């Protein structure tokens, strides 16, 4: 099944991001943390164990929740009202958060050898890496929609008003 293209109109796009990506991240990350903890515990000392992955994912869980709340409670309501003076400041904060999320995704790939499973990986390990792949694709698309589609509509508008 192919996913429908995201809308570009700001109000519709903010709702799409909340319904598609925020909701999904809130489902994905707790499950991924639990699976990573299990893999690290059960396979402690085995070759290829992604030591530190559960801690990284746990940290991301908290950071991403704060990020999504800032969008849901501050930035997206302002966007739905057509913007506000100084909107470039919360947008800049979101862009900085996105850069941090990109670094965390790169660290996930480093810890997991680019999501490469060792021979004979158990079902939990396999499910973890499948879930991480999906999460990474979702988070990357979430950030792309904001950085490349949503935010420029308000940044350019503010520059034009100056």
Buried (B, 14 or more C-beta within 10 A) or exposed (E): EEEEEBBEEBEEBBBBBBEBBBEBBEEBBEBBBBBBBBBBEEBEEEEBBBEEBBBBBBEBBEBBBEBBEBBBEBBBEBBEEEBBEEBBEBBEBBBEBBEEBEEBBEBBBEBBEEBEBEEEBBEBBEBBBEBBEEBBEBBBBBBEBBBEBBBEBBBEEBEEEE
